[in-house]
Amino acid sequence: MLKRMSKHLLIMVTLCGCLCANAQDSPLTLWCYDVHTVNPAMAGSANQLRLNTFYRNQWLKADAGFQYYGASADMPVAKNMGAGIGFSNDHAAAFAKPSIHGSYSYTVKTGLQSELRFGIRAGVMQKYLSASGLTFEQTEFVANRTSKIKLDAGIGAELSVKNFFAGISFDHLTRPRQEISGEIESRTSIKMTLNAGFVHKIKTADRKKMAEIMPILIFQQHGKQQNLQFSVIGQVNWMVMGLACRKNIGTDAPWSSIILGYRMLDLRIAYSYDIDMNRKTTKFGNAHEISITKLIAMNRKEKHKSIDCPSFLR
């Protein structure tokens, strides 16, 4: 009985949050492995075809379906220009929010070891409600729309100087409407993302071995929600290890993450186990996230020479 009540309570909280507040995008711990989805300015930054897929499952014991997954592809299309396409679906309880978008970027070289990228993104976003199996005590609630599709757009910029990088992007500039009730109007808030980091390369006795450490900071503001995540990722040859901490500003408990990964010349696999430190939601379980990236070389006569940027950006 208690488990059933907890499940129903969590579902109702999710429904109320989606109906009465602006929808929030799910944060990713492994965002740095899908940079072009986070910032359209990074489309084509790998200077080859880059394929990525990710999956996040949060609060496994809640039986409410908190899942976020997607796939993307990006590549250079001409000198100093890149393009990409991505799909994602954010599934929470009875709600699903699939989206598909395309990205375009243009690069301006500002020095021998620096460049500035600009990007735009456009696509469509859908808000979908599956009301089957849901019972509302308030009979006056009417879900007169079970699906809502709207145009979505974003812009971004990224600066790389030697081993330092920083970027800013804005998503949902069109503020698409997503309400499903005729009595409530809900628009998606504009999301701002700031990211910065530095790569420190470590010299080893064996020149064939590569070692580096990367502190990375990302801040996202989406409506009233503000997320701050700090990560430290170390890489020695093929092995990747890291720690991360994400704090939702305004709440007491952060998320702590353990990151493990595998990296070869053209393949990157990363996994994170996120621990929810909030006692109220710990009983619903923690979160698992996985990201897989494949790089495919392209035979192009005209190539834009990449600067010595962080390895996960290429």
N, C-alpha and C positions, 0 to 999 in steps of 0.2 A: 504493500500500500504506500509506504513512504517513498519507495523508488518511483512508483507511478506518479505520485504527487510532484516529486522533484522534476520528473520528465515533463509533465504538463506545465509546471511553473516556468521551466526554462523555455519551452516553446512559446508560451504566452508572452514572456518578457521579450523574446525575439520579435514576435509579431507586433507588439506595441511599439517597440523601438523602430521597426521598419515603417509602421503606419504613421506614427506621430512625429518622427524626426527625420532629418535628412539622412539618406542612405550613406553609409561609410564603406570605403573599399577595404578589403582585408589586407593587412600588412604581411609582407614576406620577409622571413629571416634571411633567405638566400637570394635577395634581390640583386646582388652584384653579379649573379650568373645569368641574369636576363635583363641586362642594362638597357637594351633598346626599348623594352616594354615600359620600363620606369621612366626613361627619358628618350624621346624620339631623336634627339641630337646624336645618339650613339648608333643609329642605324647605319650599318656598313663599316663600323669602326674596326672590325676584325680583318678587313681587307681580303676577306674570302667569305664563302657562304657559311653562315652560322645557323645551325638548327638547335632549338632549345625546347625542352618540355619540363614542366614542373607540376608538383602535386602537393597539397597541404591538407592534412586531416587534423582537425582540432576538436578537443573535448569528445574523445571516442566513446566514453561511457554515457554520454547524454542521450544517445539514440535520436539526435535531432538533425543529423546530417550537415555538420559544419565542415564543408569541404571547399577548397579553392584550387583550381587546376587550369592549365592552359598550355599552349604551344605557340612558338613563333619562329620566324625565319627572316634573316636580313643579310644583305650583301651590298658590295659596291656596284654601282651601275654605270658610272662614268668618272672621269677625273674629278676628285674632290666631292663626289656625290654618292649617296647611299640610299637604299630603300629597304623597307621591311614590311611584314604583315604579321599580325598576331591575333590569337583567339584566346579568350579566357571565360571561365564560368565560376561565379561565386554563389555557392549553394548553402543556404542557411534555413533549417526547418522547412517550411512550406514554400519558401521563396527561392527563386533562382534568378541570377543576373548575368546572362551571357552577353558577350560583346565581341565584336570583330573590328579591327582597325588596321589602317595602313599608315606607314611613316615614311618621311622623306627628310634627308639631312644634307647639309652643305658645309664643307670644311674650308676654313681660311687659315693658312699657315702664317703664324705671327712671329716665327723665329726658327732657328735651326732645330731647336728641341721643344717647340711649343706650337700649339694649334688651338683654334677656337671653332667649335662646331655649333651649328644652329639646326633645329629640327621642328617639323610640324607633324601633327597626327590628326587623322580624321576617320570616322567610322560610325557604327551604330551600336546602341546599347538597348537591351531589352530587360524589362522587369516582369517576371512571370510568377504567378501565384497558382499553386495547386491546392485548392481548398478541399479536396477529397479527404475524408477522415478527420476534418477539423470541426469542432463544435464550439460555437460562441454562445455564452450565456446571455449577452446583450443582443437581443434579436433585432434591434434597430440598426445594427451594423450591416451595411450592404456592400459587398464586393462586386460593383458593377463592371469592373474591368479585371480580367484575369491575365492580361498581357498588355504591355505598353512598350512600343519601340520608338526611340528618338535618336536624332543625330547627336554625335559627340565629337569633341575636338580638343586638341591640346598643343602646346608649344614647349620648347626647351632649348637650353644652351649648355655646353660643357667645355671647360677649359682644361687643357693638359699642359703642364710646364715641367719638363724633365720627368721626375717620378711623382710629382704632385698633380692632383686632379680635383676639380670642384665643378658642381653643376647645379642648375635650377630648372624646374619644369612646372608647368601649370596644366592640370587636366580638368575636364568637364567644363570648358569655357562656355559652352552653350547652355549649361545648367538644365539638362533634360528633366522633364516632369515624369514622375514615376508613381503617382498616386493610383490606388486601386479602388478607393472609396470616393463617391461623389461629394462627400461632406468634407474631405480633407485634401488640401493641396500640398504636395510634397515635391520639391525640386532638389536635384543633386547639387551639393555645394561644390564650389571650385576647390580643387585639391592642389596644394603647393608642396613640392618636394625639394629639399636642399640636401646635397650630398657632398662630402669632401673626404679626402684620404691621401695617404702617402705610402710609397713603397720603399722599404729599406732593403737593399740587396746585400747579402752577406757573402763575403769571399770565403771560399773553401779551398783546402789544399788540392783537391781534385777539381780541375777546371770543368770537367764534364758534369759535375753535380751542381745543381742550382738550389740556392736557399734564399728566401726572402720573407719578410714579415710586413704585414699590411694593417695598420690601424685605419678603420673606416667609420665615418659618422654619417648618419642619415636622419633628417628631421622631416616629418610629414604633418601637415595641418589640413584637415578635411572637416569643414564645419567647426563644431566645437571640440572635436577630437584632435589631440596633438600627440604624436608618437615620436619618441626620441630613441634611436638605437645606436649603440656603440659596439663595434666588433673588432677583434684582433685576430687576424688569420695568418697562420704561418705555413710556409711551404718548403719542404725539403725533398728535392728530387721529384718523385711521383706522389708523395704523400702530403695531404693537406689536413691541418688541424686548426681549430679555432674556438674561441669563446665569444659570446655575444650577450648583451643585456638590453632589453627593450622596455621602456617605461611609457605608459600612457599618462601623460601629465594631467593631474587632477585626480588620479586614483593612487592608492597607497602601495599596492603590490606590483612589482615588475615581473617580466618574463626573463628567465635565464636560459641560455641555449648552448648546447655542445655541438660543434660542427666537425664533421669528418668528411674527407674527400679524396678523390683519386684524379690525378691529372697527368696525361701524356701529351704528345705533340698535338693531336687532333681530337682528344676526348677528355671531357671533364664530367665527373660524377660527384655530387655533393649531397650530404645528408645532415639534417639538423634535428635534434631532439630538444624541444622547447618545454621548459618546466614552468608551470603557472604557480607563482608564489602567493596567489590570493587564496586564503583558506575557504572562502565562500564558493569558489569554483573549482578548487583542486579535486574535489570528489568526482567531478565529471571527466577527469583525465587530463593529460597534457596534449602535446601536439607533435606530429611527425611531418617532416617536409623533405622532399627529395627533388633534385634538379639534375638533368642530364643535358649536356651540350656537346654537339658534334660539329667539327669544323671540316669543311671540304674545300680543297684548293681549287682555284679557278685559273684557267689559262687565258690571261688577258694581256694584250699587247701594251696597253697603257695602264700603268699601275700608280697608285698614290702611295708613296713610301710612308709607312707608319713610323711615328716617333717612338721613342723608348718609353712607352706608357705601361701601366700595370698589366701584368700578364692576364688577369681575368677580364680585362677590357678587350682583349684580342682573341 
